[in-house]
Amino acid sequence: MPKTRKITVIEAMERVGLRGDGALLVSACAANTVGLGLRPKGALSYEEFDRQEGAVTVDREIIFYCDSPGERASIGRAQCFERHGYRNVKVLDGGIAAWIEAGLPTEKEGKH
C-alpha cells in the first residue's frame, strides 16, 4: 500500500474550492472526541461524511484532518479508506492547528 500523502493547508484550501465537486475536507475524529471545537469552514464532521459515504465515489478526493499529534487519527482514517479502495485520499499536514495558524476560516463544530 502506498504511503498516505500529506498536503498543506494552502493545497487543501485550493482543492476544496467553492464548487461542490471539489475535494471533501473531513474530520477524522468522531464528534465527541474533537478537542478544539472548531473545524475548517465547510468541512464535514465524520458523522456527516459517513451518512453520505455511499454517494462518494472511490475517485473523489478526500482530505482528512484532526487535532492529534503527528496527524495520527487522520493517517489511520486515510489508510482505512485506502484499504477499502478509495484512491484519492490525503491528510492535512498539521491538522486543524495548521489551518487556524494560516488564518483560514473556521466554524464551530456542529454548525454545518
Contact map, one row per residue, 1 for C-alpha under 8 A:
1110000000000000000000000000000000000000000000000000000000000000000000000000000000100000000000000000000000000000
1111000000000000000000000000000000000000000000000000000000000000000000000000000000000000000000000000000000000000
1111100000000000000000000000000000000000000000000000000000000000000000000000000000000000000000000000000000000000
0111110000000000000000000000000000000000000000000000000000000000000000000010011000000000111000000000000000000000
0011111000000000000000000000000000000000000000000000000000000000000000000000000000000000111000000000000000000000
0001111100000000000000000000000000000000000000000000000000000000000000000000000000000000011110000000000000000000
0000111110110000000000000000000000000000000000000000000000000000000000000000000000000000011110000000000000000000
0000011111110000000000000000000000000000000000000000000000000000000000000000000000000000000111000000000000000000
0000001111111000000000000000000000000000000000000000000000000000000000000000000000000000000110000110010000000000
0000000111111100000000000000000000000000000000000000000000000000000000000000000000000000000000000000000000000000
0000001111111110000000000000000000000000000000000000000000000000000000000000000000000000000000000000000000000000
0000001111111111000000101000000000000000000000000000000000000010000000000000000000000000000100000000000000000000
0000000011111111100000000000000000000000000000000000000000000000000000000000000000000000000000000000000000000000
0000000001111111100000000000000000000000000000000000000000000000000000000000000000000000000000000000000000000000
0000000000111111100001100000000000000000000000000000000000000000000000000000000000000000000000000000000000000000
0000000000011111111001111000000000000000000000000000000000000000000000000000000000000000000000000000000000000000
0000000000001111111001100000000000000000000000000000000000000000000000000000000000000000000000000000000000000000
0000000000000001111101000000000000000000000000000000000000000000000000000000000000000000000000000000000000000000
0000000000000001111111000000000000000000000000000000000000000000000000000000000000000000000000000000000000000000
0000000000000000011111000000000000000000000000000000000000000000000000000000000000000000000000000000000000000000
0000000000000000001111100000000000000000000000000000000000000000000000000000000000000000000000000000000000000000
0000000000000011111111110000000000000000000000000000000000001000000000000000000000000000000000000000000000000000
0000000000010011100011111000000000000000000000000000000000011110000000000000000000000000000000000000000000000000
0000000000000001000001111100000000000000001100000000000000011110000000000000000000000000000000000000000000000000
0000000000010001000000111110000000000000011100000000000000000111100000000000000000000000000000000000000000000000
0000000000000000000000011111000000000000001111001000000000000111100000000000000000000000000000000000000000000000
0000000000000000000000001111110000000010001111000000000000000001110000000100000000000000000000000000000000000000
0000000000000000000000000111110000000000000011000000000000000001110000001100100000000000000000000000000000000000
0000000000000000000000000011111011000000000011000000000000000000010000001100000000000000000000000000000000000000
0000000000000000000000000011111111000000000011100000000000000000000000000000000000000000000000000000000000000000
0000000000000000000000000000111111000000000011100000000000000000000000000000000000000000000000000000000000001000
0000000000000000000000000000011111000000000000000000000000000000000000000000000000000000000000000000000000000000
0000000000000000000000000000111111100000000000000000000000000000000000000000000000000000000000000000000000000000
0000000000000000000000000000111111111000000000000000000000000000011000000000000000000000000000000000000000000000
0000000000000000000000000000000011111000000000000000000000000000001000000000000000000000000000000000000000000000
0000000000000000000000000000000001111100000000000000000000000000001000000000000000000000000000000000000000000000
0000000000000000000000000000000001111110000000000000000000000000000000000000000000000000000000000000000000011000
0000000000000000000000000000000000011111000000000000000000000000000000000000000000000000000000010000000001111000
0000000000000000000000000010000000001111101000000000000000000000000000000000000000000000000000010000000001111000
0000000000000000000000000000000000000111111000000000000000000000000000000000000000000000000000010010000111100000
0000000000000000000000000000000000000011111000000000000000000000000000000000000000000000000000000000000011100000
0000000000000000000000001000000000000001111100000000000000000000000000000000000000000000000000000000000000100001
0000000000000000000000011110000000000011111110000000000000000000000000000000000000000000000000000000000000000001
0000000000000000000000011110000000000000011111111000000000000000000000000000000000000000000000000000000000000001
0000000000000000000000000111111000000000001111111000000000000000000000000000000000000000000000000000000000001100
0000000000000000000000000111111000000000000111111100000000000000000000000000000000000000000000000000000000000000
0000000000000000000000000000011000000000000111111110000000000000000000000000000000000000000000000000000000000000
0000000000000000000000000000000000000000000111111111000000000000000000000000000000000000000000000000000000000000
0000000000000000000000000100000000000000000111111111100000000000000000000000000000000000000000000000000000000000
0000000000000000000000000000000000000000000001111111100000000000000000000000000000000000000000000000000000000000
0000000000000000000000000000000000000000000000111111110000000000000000000000000000000000000000000000000000000000
0000000000000000000000000000000000000000000000011111111100000000000000000000000000000000000000000000000000000000
0000000000000000000000000000000000000000000000001111111100000000000000000000000000000000000000000000000000000000
0000000000000000000000000000000000000000000000000011111110000000000000000000000000000000000000000000000000000000
0000000000000000000000000000000000000000000000000001111110000000000000000000000000000000000000000000000000000000
0000000000000000000000000000000000000000000000000001111111010000000000000000000000000000000000000000000000000000
0000000000000000000000000000000000000000000000000000011111110000000000000000000000000100000000000000000000000000
0000000000000000000000000000000000000000000000000000000111110000000000000000000000001111000000000000000000000000
0000000000000000000000000000000000000000000000000000000011111000000000000000000000000111000000000000000000000000
0000000000000000000000110000000000000000000000000000000111111100000000000000000000000111000000000000000000000000
0000000000000000000001110000000000000000000000000000000000111110000000000000000000000011110000000000000000000000
0000000000000000000000111100000000000000000000000000000000011111000000000000000000000001110000000000000000000000
0000000000010000000000111100000000000000000000000000000000001111100000000000000000000000111100000000000000000000
0000000000000000000000001111000000000000000000000000000000000111110000000110110000000000111100000000000000000000
0000000000000000000000001111000000000000000000000000000000000011111000101100000000000000001110110000000000000000
0000000000000000000000000011100001000000000000000000000000000001111100101100000000000000000100110000000000000000
0000000000000000000000000000000001110000000000000000000000000000111110100000000000000000000000111000000000000000
0000000000000000000000000000000000000000000000000000000000000000011111111000000000000000000000100000000000000000
0000000000000000000000000000000000000000000000000000000000000000001111110000000000000000000000000000000000000000
0000000000000000000000000000000000000000000000000000000000000000000111110000000000000000000001000000000000000000
0000000000000000000000000000000000000000000000000000000000000000111111111110000000000000001111100000000000000000
0000000000000000000000000000000000000000000000000000000000000000000111111111000000000000000000000000000000000000
0000000000000000000000000001100000000000000000000000000000000000110100111111100000000000000000000000000000000000
0000000000000000000000000011100000000000000000000000000000000001110000111111110000000000001100000000000000000000
0001000000000000000000000000000000000000000000000000000000000001000000111111111000000000001000000000000000000000
0000000000000000000000000000000000000000000000000000000000000000000000011111111100000000000000000000000000000000
0000000000000000000000000001000000000000000000000000000000000001000000001111111110000000000000000000000000000000
0001000000000000000000000000000000000000000000000000000000000001000000000111111111000000111000000000000000000000
0001000000000000000000000000000000000000000000000000000000000000000000000011111111100000000000000000000000000000
0000000000000000000000000000000000000000000000000000000000000000000000000001111111110000000000000000000000000000
0000000000000000000000000000000000000000000000000000000000000000000000000000111111111100100000000000000000000000
0000000000000000000000000000000000000000000000000000000000000000000000000000011111111110100000000000000000000000
1000000000000000000000000000000000000000000000000000000000000000000000000000001111111100000000000000000000000000
0000000000000000000000000000000000000000000000000000000000000000000000000000000111111100000000000000000000000000
0000000000000000000000000000000000000000000000000000000001000000000000000000000011111110000000000000000000000000
0000000000000000000000000000000000000000000000000000000011110000000000000000000011111111100000000000000000000000
0000000000000000000000000000000000000000000000000000000001111000000000000000000001001111100000000000000000000000
0000000000000000000000000000000000000000000000000000000001111100000000000000000000000111110000000000000000000000
0001100000000000000000000000000000000000000000000000000000001111000000000000010011000111111000000000000000000000
0001111000000000000000000000000000000000000000000000000000001111000000000000010000000001111100000000000000000000
0001111000000000000000000000000000000000000000000000000000000011100000100110010000000000111110100000000000000000
0000011110010000000000000000000000000000000000000000000000000011110000100100000000000000011111110000000000000000
0000011110000000000000000000000000000000000000000000000000000000100000100000000000000000001111100100000000000000
0000000100000000000000000000000000000000000000000000000000000000000001100000000000000000000111111110000000000000
0000000000000000000000000000000000000000000000000000000000000000111100100000000000000000001111111110000000000000
0000000000000000000000000000000000000111000000000000000000000000111000000000000000000000000101111111000000000000
0000000000000000000000000000000000000000000000000000000000000000001000000000000000000000000001111111100000000000
0000000010000000000000000000000000000000000000000000000000000000000000000000000000000000000011111111110000000000
0000000010000000000000000000000000000001000000000000000000000000000000000000000000000000000001111111111100000000
0000000000000000000000000000000000000000000000000000000000000000000000000000000000000000000000011111111111000000
0000000000000000000000000000000000000000000000000000000000000000000000000000000000000000000000001111111100000000
0000000010000000000000000000000000000000000000000000000000000000000000000000000000000000000000000111111100000000
0000000000000000000000000000000000000000000000000000000000000000000000000000000000000000000000000011111110000000
0000000000000000000000000000000000000001000000000000000000000000000000000000000000000000000000000011111111000000
0000000000000000000000000000000000000001100000000000000000000000000000000000000000000000000000000001001111100000
0000000000000000000000000000000000000111100000000000000000000000000000000000000000000000000000000001000111110000
0000000000000000000000000000000000000111110000000000000000000000000000000000000000000000000000000000000011111010
0000000000000000000000000000000000001110000000000000000000000000000000000000000000000000000000000000000001111110
0000000000000000000000000000001000001110000010000000000000000000000000000000000000000000000000000000000000111111
0000000000000000000000000000000000000000000010000000000000000000000000000000000000000000000000000000000000011111
0000000000000000000000000000000000000000000000000000000000000000000000000000000000000000000000000000000000111111
0000000000000000000000000000000000000000011100000000000000000000000000000000000000000000000000000000000000001111
